[in-house]
Amino acid sequence: TAASPTAAAPRTPPGSPRGWDGRPDGSPFPAAYRTDEGQPWVLPVVKKVEQMIANDNSLNHEYLPILGLPEFRANASRIALGDDSPAIKENRVGSVQCLGGTGALRIGADFLRRWYNGNNNTATPVYVSTPSWENHNSVFMDAGFKDIRTYHYWDAAKRGLDLQGLLSDMEKAPEFSIFILHACAHNPTGTDPTPDQWKQIAAVMKRRSLFPFFDSAYQGFASGSLDKDAWAVRYFVSEGFELFCAQSFSKNFGLYNERVGNLTVVGKDADNVQRVLSQMEKIVRTTWSNPPSQGARIVATTLASPQLFDEWKGNVKTMADRVLLMRSELRSRLEALGTPGTWNHITEQIGMFSFTGLNPKQVEYMVKEKHIYLMASGRINMCGLTTKNLDYVAKSIHEAVTKIQ
Ligand SMILES: Cc1ncc(COP(=O)(O)O)c(C=O)c1O
């Protein structure tokens, strides 16, 4: 028989190499919001706008422009940077509608590889936090970067941010290195720098000429406030940085499978931004040619109408508040049980995920004996908790911690 032309492709082992948080059998472990009934949630405002779109006979399925729906792009960047952003007023903000936050990271990475710090400079170091969302590494590697490094972020003993480690990695990084920063709700640790710590980070990055590439996948979801969750990005802009910000609307609109993202580009001046966008247009053309419209229409319509915008903020707050409630309920149960250790980190962390501090053996016990699924790192999706299973989960954590060292 003739040799198979695809025979060289090895089968990837099940689980994480597929690029998602997988259960041992390879099925996805949903990094998504769930209601107190454990169900996916279609935001009421999304349902309403979907019906408006379906009833609007002026809409059709023509191709969108390569860079995407103009009203989506402008409104998406506006919520990242704020209504009164000096950069928007000075006309030095551009955007590219992308396929989710992942697509925005990828288009940004492809651009940087081609045109940042020289021409096709694949040697520019790219720094990713330890730990981080695992796709950060792969996206930048696949874009051609050869020197992906890690920076200190999580202090396991303290169960908090390792600020000194982080700042010292920045001090040592070569000039013009790229740093991927989680805008809010750091995945997987749920631990963000405070505003004062962000100021220290920005000061070092400015002095050392490091490039901030923000990943904003959870705006509104972390604190319930869009403005609070965008504080870091806006501060960096106010400090005069040129930066990229990959925005995802998967979580805060619950539009996971519609692939709605935006890459916000803040440049030195209008001319710079136009040149960057013209190159990004070329990259998009050979990547997905032009983006899909449904999700972008939903987001654009919602953001453009003051009334729908308010409804959306209410929906986002519903999700954020449920997560915050589950955090405080879990912590108080563990404290009431007298579970060894401190549990304040559960309520201090924000966003969808929590680093419980359980070690791999304790995690194995949770999975095998209790059928509670969490990552080997001890990361749980807070949305898996409901009023019905809180007691069971707390008791199981208690058992894991007391029985297994
Ligand atoms: C930190 C981070 N960045 C990016 C993404 C990707 O978002 P999207 O599904 O919009 O591509 C995620 C999703 O889990 C994430 O956690």
PDBQT file of the ligand as one rigid body, heavy atoms in Angstrom, charges set to zero:
ROOT
HETATM    1  C1  LIG A 501      -6.734  34.664  30.007  1.00  0.00    +0.000 C 
HETATM    2  C2  LIG A 501      -7.539  34.289  28.818  1.00  0.00    +0.000 A 
HETATM    3  N1  LIG A 501      -7.257  34.849  27.636  1.00  0.00    +0.000 NA
HETATM    4  C3  LIG A 501      -7.958  34.553  26.537  1.00  0.00    +0.000 A 
HETATM    5  C4  LIG A 501      -8.999  33.655  26.573  1.00  0.00    +0.000 A 
HETATM    6  C5  LIG A 501      -9.673  33.304  25.269  1.00  0.00    +0.000 C 
HETATM    7  O1  LIG A 501     -10.899  33.828  25.080  1.00  0.00    +0.000 OA
HETATM    8  P1  LIG A 501     -11.724  33.503  23.762  1.00  0.00    +0.000 P 
HETATM    9  O2  LIG A 501     -12.565  32.332  24.072  1.00  0.00    +0.000 OA
HETATM   10  O3  LIG A 501     -12.496  34.745  23.536  1.00  0.00    +0.000 OA
HETATM   11  O4  LIG A 501     -10.772  33.229  22.668  1.00  0.00    +0.000 OA
HETATM   12  C6  LIG A 501      -9.328  33.041  27.765  1.00  0.00    +0.000 A 
HETATM   13  C7  LIG A 501     -10.417  32.052  27.812  1.00  0.00    +0.000 C 
HETATM   14  O5  LIG A 501     -10.476  31.156  28.615  1.00  0.00    +0.000 OA
HETATM   15  C8  LIG A 501      -8.592  33.367  28.919  1.00  0.00    +0.000 A 
HETATM   16  O6  LIG A 501      -8.859  32.811  30.096  1.00  0.00    +0.000 OA
ENDROOT
TORSDOF 0
